[in-house]
Amino acid sequence: MTIPDDELTASLPAKASVDSIKLIPYPKIIFMYPSVLFALVAAIWLTLIGEPKAVMQDQHANMQQGSAAFLTLIFVWIFGLNSLVLAFDFPRSSSLTIVIAVIAAIFGLVMLSHWKPGLLGGVTNWLASLKPVANATFYWMFVTVGLLLLLAVKVVVKFDYWEVRSHELLHHFGLWGNLNRYSAPHVRIDKEVNDVFEFMLFGSGRLILQPSGEQRAFVLDNIIWINRKEEEITKLLGALKVDVRDD
């Protein structure tokens, strides 16, 4: 008995394929997640060992105070580095190296001033006198605010994103599901990684979409895991001769 080709094809399991790819431009606040994660660790730790005491009475109180001061110093530096990521762009690896070296030198000097007071005279004495202390309540509040902001971002981006399909680009925006359609054939896609810190944190970068026949280009900032997105788009639109440029 001969089975027709159509029936044979239909009986085979369907091959999984991606028919559309979502491109979501995120706000920069998502790059604050290292501060939120460290605050969560600090909050849990200080909750377990207890709140630091203003007056040290025993060895346990000394450990509480020392742990709180150490965690606070680290948190301040992580938060400061996160703030740099939000405030400035670091387009080249050389700038990243310089920034990390400066931060490491300052952080090392601060820690050294606490372990070896008076080593560098008045400088380390002054640094050693700086003992910021935050309790578990502060860290829990910071984590709560950070998670609420990230949740708000998760909701907002659902109302403004792009969708790449085999023959068209779709721009979804607005509360009422507004939609703009653009032709996908011969679309030009440029990828830019303008900030090495942002790329390290989320593999993010910028995609510039230039549909054929359109006067303007569409710039999508902070596309996370941009290399993977580029590969998926290239596979999806490969037959349409997409121009992809990596700057």
C-alpha positions in Angstrom: 0.0 0.0 0.0 1.4 3.3 -1.1 0.9 6.3 1.2 0.4 9.6 -0.6 3.1 12.2 -0.1 0.7 14.7 1.4 -0.5 12.2 4.0 3.1 11.1 4.8 4.1 14.7 5.3 1.1 15.5 7.5 1.9 12.4 9.7 5.4 13.6 10.5 5.8 15.8 13.6 5.9 19.4 12.8 9.3 21.0 13.0 9.6 23.7 15.7 10.3 27.0 14.2 10.2 30.6 15.3 7.7 32.6 13.3 8.1 35.9 15.1 10.7 37.6 17.4 9.9 40.2 20.0 12.2 43.2 20.4 11.6 45.0 23.7 13.5 48.3 24.4 13.9 48.5 28.2 14.6 51.6 30.3 18.0 51.9 31.9 16.7 51.3 35.4 16.9 47.5 34.7 20.7 47.8 35.1 20.3 48.5 38.8 19.7 44.9 39.5 23.2 44.2 41.0 22.4 46.8 43.7 19.0 45.2 44.4 20.5 41.7 44.6 23.3 42.7 46.9 20.8 44.6 49.1 18.7 41.4 49.3 21.8 39.4 50.4 22.7 42.1 53.0 19.1 42.2 54.3 18.9 38.4 54.8 22.3 38.3 56.5 21.6 41.2 58.9 18.2 39.8 59.6 19.8 36.4 60.6 22.6 37.9 62.8 20.4 40.7 64.3 20.5 44.5 64.1 23.8 46.3 64.8 23.8 48.0 68.2 24.8 51.6 68.7 26.8 50.6 71.8 29.0 47.6 71.6 28.7 45.4 74.6 30.0 42.0 73.7 31.6 40.0 70.9 28.3 39.3 69.2 27.5 43.0 69.1 31.0 43.7 67.6 30.3 41.2 64.9 26.9 42.8 64.1 28.5 46.2 63.9 31.5 45.0 61.8 29.3 43.1 59.4 26.9 46.0 59.0 29.7 48.4 58.3 31.4 46.1 55.9 28.2 45.4 53.9 27.4 49.1 53.8 30.7 49.9 52.3 30.3 47.3 49.6 26.8 48.4 48.9 27.8 52.0 48.5 30.4 51.0 45.9 28.1 48.7 44.0 25.4 51.4 44.0 27.9 54.0 42.9 29.0 51.8 40.0 25.4 51.2 39.0 24.8 54.9 39.0 27.8 55.4 36.6 26.2 52.9 34.3 23.0 55.0 34.3 24.7 58.3 34.0 27.4 57.7 31.3 28.3 55.5 28.4 31.6 53.6 28.3 32.0 52.7 24.6 35.4 51.1 24.7 37.2 48.5 26.7 39.9 51.0 27.6 37.4 53.2 29.4 36.1 50.2 31.2 39.6 49.3 32.4 40.3 52.8 33.6 37.0 53.0 35.5 37.4 49.6 37.1 41.1 50.4 38.1 40.1 53.7 39.7 37.2 52.2 41.6 39.3 49.2 42.7 42.1 51.6 43.9 39.7 53.7 45.9 37.9 50.7 47.3 41.2 49.1 48.2 42.4 52.3 49.9 39.2 52.4 52.0 39.4 48.8 53.1 43.1 49.2 53.9 42.4 52.2 56.0 40.1 50.1 58.2 42.6 47.2 58.5 45.7 49.3 58.9 44.8 52.7 60.4 47.5 55.4 60.1 49.3 53.6 57.3 49.1 56.6 55.0 48.9 59.2 57.7 45.9 61.6 57.8 44.3 60.1 54.6 43.8 56.6 56.0 42.9 58.0 59.4 40.1 60.1 57.8 38.9 57.2 55.7 39.0 54.9 58.7 36.7 57.3 60.6 34.1 56.8 57.9 32.0 54.0 59.1 28.6 54.1 57.4 26.2 51.5 58.9 22.8 50.5 57.4 20.5 48.0 59.1 18.4 45.2 57.7 15.3 47.5 57.5 17.1 49.8 55.2 18.1 47.0 52.8 14.6 45.5 52.9 13.1 48.9 52.0 15.7 49.3 49.1 14.9 45.8 47.8 11.1 46.5 48.0 11.5 49.8 46.0 13.8 48.1 43.5 11.4 45.2 42.9 8.4 47.5 42.5 10.3 49.5 39.9 11.3 46.4 38.0 7.7 45.2 38.2 6.5 48.5 36.8 9.0 48.2 33.9 7.7 44.7 33.2 4.2 46.1 32.9 5.0 49.2 30.9 7.1 47.4 28.2 4.1 45.3 27.3 2.6 48.4 25.8 5.5 49.3 23.6 7.5 46.6 21.7 8.4 45.5 18.2 7.7 42.2 16.6 9.7 40.8 13.6 7.9 38.4 11.3 9.0 36.8 8.1 7.4 39.5 5.9 6.7 42.4 8.1 7.7 44.5 11.1 5.0 45.2 13.7 5.2 48.0 16.2 2.8 47.5 19.1 2.2 50.6 21.3 -0.4 52.3 23.5 -2.9 51.1 26.0 -5.4 50.3 23.3 -3.2 48.0 21.2 -2.2 50.4 18.5 -0.3 48.8 15.7 2.0 50.0 12.9 3.1 47.7 10.1 6.2 47.9 7.9 7.5 45.8 5.1 10.2 43.4 6.2 11.9 42.5 2.8 15.4 44.1 2.4 15.2 45.7 5.9 18.5 46.9 7.2 19.4 46.1 10.8 22.4 47.8 12.5 23.6 46.6 15.8 25.5 48.9 18.1 27.1 48.2 21.5 27.7 51.6 22.9 28.3 50.7 26.6 30.5 47.8 27.7 29.0 47.9 31.2 25.5 47.5 29.9 26.6 44.7 27.7 28.3 43.0 30.6 25.2 43.2 32.8 22.5 42.1 30.3 24.3 41.6 27.0 22.3 44.6 25.8 22.8 47.0 22.9 21.0 49.1 20.3 19.2 47.9 17.2 18.5 50.3 14.4 15.8 49.1 12.0 15.5 50.7 8.6 12.6 49.2 6.5 12.8 49.6 2.8 10.8 52.6 1.6 10.9 54.4 5.0 12.4 57.8 5.4 13.3 57.3 9.0 15.1 54.6 11.0 13.7 53.2 14.2 16.2 53.1 17.1 15.6 50.5 19.8 17.8 51.0 22.9 18.6 48.5 25.6 17.7 45.3 23.8 18.8 42.6 26.1 20.8 39.6 24.8 21.3 41.5 21.6 23.7 39.0 20.0 21.1 36.2 20.3 18.4 38.5 19.0 20.5 39.3 16.0 21.1 35.7 15.2 17.4 34.9 15.5 16.5 37.7 13.2 19.1 36.8 10.7 17.8 33.2 10.5 14.2 34.3 10.3 14.8 36.9 7.5 17.8 35.3 5.9 16.0 34.5 2.7 15.1 38.2 2.5 18.7 39.4 2.3 18.7 41.4 5.5 21.7 43.7 5.9 23.1 43.3 9.4 26.0 45.5 10.4 27.8 45.1 13.7 29.5 48.4 14.8 
